[in-house]
Amino acid sequence: MIRKIILSFIFSFLVFIYSFAQAWYPVGAPIRSDYGILAEAVYNGELYAGGWFYSFGSVQTNNMARWNGTAWDSVGGGLTGGQNYVGALCVFNGKLYAAGAFFAAEGLPANNIAVWDGSHWDTVSTQGLENCGNGTGWADAMAVYNGKLYVAGAFCHAGGIPALNIACWNGTKWDSVSSGINDSVNTLAVYNGKLYAGGQFTRAGKTAVSNIACWDGTSWTAVGSGTNNPVFALQAYSGNLYVGGEFTVAGGVSASYIADWNGTTWSAVGAGISGGVGVDAFYVFNGMLYTGGTFSKSGSLKVNNIAAWNGTVWDTVSAEGINNTVDAFAVLDSALYAGGIFTVAGKANAVDIAVWGGTSLGVKEIQNSVGDVSLYPNPNKGLFTVICHSSPPVGGEESLPIIEIYTMLGEKVLTETLHAVQGYNLINFANNPAGIYLYRVTNGEGVTVGQGKIVVE
């Protein structure tokens, strides 16, 4: 009987922990931006975000910031000037490359691309990526292929050599990619040993194409008959190349905003995505293809700017989705971060970046403000503060809220009354071993008003 009670208790706690984690959470101090976040990457165990923004809380960032799981920090002096944004991030040869539309990296002339070694910014050749003489030029895509960093966007020179909208960097010098691509490139991805480029163009090298092309290291080829409108996202998933953008036809097949290519033929992806403008970003997480952009539906399913494809059907990412455009994804500590230009993710007020924990929140600073209870810091060393936001009870000691803490096996290890209702209760848990614990706060009537997990380091 005792074993059954313990198993039942564990099951009920797993249920509430699962439902607790299956939600969106804000990420640290709020951002101040002109647009928001356009690119994300993980480097040296931290999440790097690039875009068009100025600060997170009191931290000045200049279009680049990094999140260590607890707080935001600047990335040197950031990247500034020109059109003033970072559009792509990529790790290559142990360093983080940032590309976009900017002139300077910590005061160094950078021309739309710079490299970060974990401590300092540096240029990528003296000339970087240069415009075509009309005052505009930028880079929006990067990928590593055959030991080189490929960079693409809208430019005419790389390191002083002619390179039309795409170039490659071997760590020392720039090289062109055939005769380039005749209009802007938005995205790059590697699939089946080849490099694919998507954008809004009609020729790659000497080959006629339609918004998407394939590079095998020697020459460009068409990808079937391509798409009828621009491509903004590419991702290899489950044996196919997934293509997202503003199109409605791919390879002659009706495909709303998204299609897949198996190396030979095009196919629609379920009911596709519709409403809004199109698909801007992909990421594979927990075996599913997460899709972001500006859209509202998949068939009759309301998805609101973010959706998940499991290879067979589409699903929502929280019932509410995200209230505006999603442009970028990355995963840090087993949690999915979505960036873009928005103010609400799920039910959380989260400006331009939010974290989705899946079945395990995974972030180092667990966002425990659940129901009427806040608990911080989390993780901690055994000392933490609990705030119960409920109104002060009417009655004596027996009407005060209580916190209970359990091991993952359901053993109760602490019961304490929260005397400071609507105030700060310091809990000393330091005599317990490090690990993950579950907590529950009940009011004077025994009703649960907050619950979650605590990480003791």
N, C-alpha and C positions, 0 to 999 in steps of 0.2 A: 504493500500500500504506500509506504514512504517513497519507494522508488517511483511509483506512478505519479505521486504528488510532485516530486522533484522534476520528472520529465515534463509534466504538464506545465509547471512553472517556467521551465526553460523554454518550452515551445511558445508560451504566451509572451515571454520577453523577446524571443527572436522575432515574433510577429510585430511587436511594437517597434523594435529596433529597425526591422526592415522598412516599416512604413515611415519611421522617422528619417531614415537615410534616403529614401526615395523622394527627394525633394531638391529644389534649388536653394542655394544660399548665396548671400553677398560675399565678396572677397575683400576683406580689409577695409581701409579708409576709402571714402568715395573719390571718384575720379573727377577732374575738371578738364573738359575737352571741347574741341571744335567739332570733331566727328566721333571719335571713339577708338576702338581697337580693330586693327586690320590683319594682324599677324600674331601668331604665338608659336613658341618653341621651348623645349626643355633643354637646358644646358647647365652642366655642373650641378645637377640636383636642384635647380631652381627653374621656375616658370618665367620666361621672358615674354613681354608683350610689347608690340610695336603698333603705332598708329598715328593719330593726330590728336595729342593730348598734352597737358602741361603739368599736371600734378596728381598725386594720390594723397589726399589729406594735406599735410604740411610739407610733403616731400616733393620737391621740384624734379620733374622727370624729362621734359623736352622730348616727347615722342617715343621714349624707350623707358621701360620700367621692369623690375624683377621682383618676384614674389617667392619668399623662402618657406611658405607654408604658414607663416605667422604675421609677417608684415611686408609692406612694399618698400623698395629701395630704388634709388636712382641707378642708372647705368652710366657711370662717369658723368660727363657733361651732356650726354644725350646727342641727338642728331637734329640739326636745325638748318633753316634757310630754304630758299627756293619755294616750292609748293608746300614744303614743311610737313612731310609725313613719311612714315615707314610702312611699306607695303608687303614685305616678305622677310622671313627669317629662316636660316638654314645652318646646321652644324656641318663643318667640313674641315678635315685635318685637325681636329681638336679645338677649333675656334668657332665662334658664332659670327656669321655674316648677316648683315642687315642691308637691305636694299629698299629703295623707294624714290622719293623726290626731295632731296635735301642737298645742301652745299657743304656743310661742315660737320665734322665729328670732333667734339671737344676743341673747336677752333682750327682743326686741321682741314684744309680743302679736300673734300671727299667725293663730290660729284656723284651722288645717287647710290653709292655703295661704300660700306666701311666694314671693318672686322674688329671684333672684341675678343681679347684673350683671357677674360676673367677679371682683369684689372685695368686695362687701358684700351682705348680705341686706336686704330691705325688705318691708314689709307690702303686701298687695293689698287696699286700702281698710282703714279702721280696724277694721271688724267681721269681715272675712274670711268664712268659711263657718261658720254657726252651727247647732247641733243643734236638735232639735225639743222641747227642754225635758225630755227624759228622761235627760240626761247623756251621750248617745252622739251621735256624728256624725263623718263622715269623707268623704274624697274619694279615689276609686280610679282615676279615668280622666280624661284630658285629650286634646283634639284641636283643631287649628286648622281653622276652617271659615268661609268667606265673610269673611275678615279679622278674625275674632274667636276668642278662646280659649274653648272650651267645656269646662266642668268638671262632673263628675258623680260621684255616690256616694250617701251617705245623709245628707242635711241638709235644713233647712227654710228657711234664709235665706242670702242672699249679699249682703254689703255692707248689711245691714239691710233688704233688700226680700224679700218672700216669693218663694221659688224652691225648688220641691219636687224635690230630688234631682238637679237639673240647672240650670245657669245659664251665662251667657256674659259675658265680660269684653272690652271693646273697648280696653283700655289705660288707660282713665280711670274708667269706671263699670261697674257690674254691671247685667244685665238678666235677666229671667226668660225661660224658653223655653216659651211658651204657659202652660198651667197645670201644667207639669212632668210627672213620672212618679211613679206611686203607690207604688213600692217601690225598693229599692236598685239602682243601676246600676254595673256592673263594668268596662265597656269601651266605648270610642268609636272610630269609624273613618269615614273619608270614602271613598265609593264612588260612581262615576258622578254626581258633582256633588251628592250628598246625604250627610247625616250619619246614621250608623247608631249606635244605642245598644243594648247587650246587658246583661242582668242577670237579675234575678228579679222580674218585675213583670207586671201584667195590664192596665195602662192607661197610655197616653201621651197627654197632653192629654185629649180626650174620646173617644179611640179605644180600643176593646178590642184588646189585643195579647197575645202570649204570649212573654215573655222577650226579645223583640227588636222594635225599632221604627225607623222612618225619618222624618227631619226634612228638609224641603225649604227651610227658611228661613222658612216661613209656617205650616205645619201638620204634624201627625204622621199617618203612615199605618202600617198593619200590613205585615208582611213575610210574605206568605202566611199560613199558620196558625201560624207561629212554631215553637218547640221545646217539647218536653214537660218539660224541666228547665232549670236556669239556664245562661246563656251567660257565658263569662269571657274570650273572645278574639275579635277581629275583625281581618281583614286583606284588603285588595284584592290579588289575585294572578291573573295570566294571564286578565284580563277578567272574573273572578268575585269575589264577596265570600265569603271563607272564614270560617266560624263555628265556634268551638270552645267546649266546655263539658262539662257533666255529662249531656247529653241522649242519648237513644237514638232519638228520632224528630224529624225536621225537615220541616215542610210535609207531614206524612203519610207521609214516606218513611223507612224504616229507615236510620238513620245513627248509628253509634256514636261519640259524642264529637266528631265533626267532620262538617260538611256544607258545600256551597257553594250560593250564591244568584246567579243570573245576571240578576237584575232582574225576573224573571217566575216562575221555578220553582226548586224545591229539588232537589238531587241528593246522593247519597252520594259520598264521596271514597274510591275504591277499597274496600278491605276495612275502612276506618275504623280507629279506635284502640280498644283494649279493655284490660281489667285495670286495677286501681287505681281512681282517682276521676274523672279527666277531663283535658281540655286547658285550659291556663292562658295560653299565650303563643304568638304567631306572629312570624316575621320572614322577609323575603325577602332571600336572600343567594346570590350567584353563580347567579341564575336559578332557585333552588329555594325552596320554602316550608318553613322550619324550624319545627317544632312542639314545644313543651315542655309539661310538666305532670306528672301522676302517673299513669302507665300502663305497661304491659309489652309489649303486642303490637299488631301490625297484621296481622290474619289469623293465619297461623302464624309470621310474622316477629317475632323478639324485638327490641324497640327500646328498652326500658328508659328511659322518661321523656323521650326526645328522638328525633325522627324527621325525615326529609326527604322531601318530596313533589315530584316533578319535573313534575307535571301529568298523569302517567300511572300511575306506580307509586310505592310507598313504599320507602324504603331506610333502613338504619341510619346513625347518626352515630358511627362506631367500633363494633366488635363488642360492646363492653361497655356502651355508652351511658353514662348517669349514674345513680348509685345512689340518688337520691331526687329530690324535686320540682324542676323547672325552671320559674321564674316570669317570667323576663325575658331579653331579647336586645338586643344593640346591636352595631354594627360600627365598629371603629376601626382605621385603617391596614390595611385589607383583611383583617382577622381578625374572626371571630365570637366575641363574649363571651356566655356563658350564666351567668345568676345564679339563685339559688334557695336551697334548703336541702339541701345534700348534702356528702359528704366525699370522694367519689372520682368522677373523670370519666375515662372510658376506663381507662387503667392508672395515671393520675396521682393522687396525693394532692392534692386541690384542694378547699378548704373554701368552699362557697357561691358561688364564682365560678371559672370556668375559661375558657380561650381555645382555640378551634379554628381552626387556621390555614388550612384548605383546602389548595390547592396551593402557597400561599405564606404562610408564617407571619405576616408582616406586622407583628408587634409590634416595638417599638423595642428592647426588651431580649429577645433571642432566648434561649429557655430551653434552652441547650445543656448538658444533662447526659445524654448519649446513651451507652448501653452503660457502659463503665468510665471514661468521660472527661467532665470538666467544663471549659468554656472561658468565661472572662469577663474584663472586661466585653465585651459584644457588643450594639451596635456599639462601636467603639473608635477611637482615633487612631493605631493602629499598634503599640501596646503592649498585650499581654494576657497573661493567666495561664492555663496549662493544668495540670490535675491529672489524673493517671492513677491510678485507684483500684485497679488490679490489685495483687496481692501482689508484693513485690520479687522480681525474677528471680534464679535461681541461675545463676551464670556471670559472664563478663566483659562488656566493653563491647558485644559483638555481641548480647547477650541483652536489652539495654535497649529500651524502646519508642521508636518514631520517629514524629514528626509530619511530614506532607507537606502543603503548601499549593499549590493549583492555581488558575489563572484559570478563568473560565467556559468558555473555549475548550480547556481541558485542558492548558495549559502549566504545568509544575511551576516554581514560583518560590521554594520554600523546602523544605529538608529539614533537620530538626534532631533530635538525640537528646534524649530526656527523661531526664535524669540523676536528677532528684528523683522517683523512683517513690513514690507515695503522699505526695507533697509538692508544692510550688508551683514551676512552671517558668515564668519570665518570658520571653516571646517578643518580640523586637524586630523588628517588621515595618514600621517607619516609613519605610523607604526605598522602599516600594512605593506606587503611586498609589492614591487612594481608589477604592472599588468593592466589589463582592461577590465573594468567593472561596470555594472549597470546601476543606475540610480532611479528612484521614484520618489516624488514629492506628493503627499496627500494633504488635503485640507482638514479642518476640524470635523467634517462629516465623513471622512474616509474616502473622498473622491479624488482621483488622481488629477493633479493640476500641472504636472511636468514630469518628464522622464527622458532618459537618454543614456549615453555611455560616458565614462570617465577613463582617461588614460593617465596612469601614474607611472612616471619614468624613474 
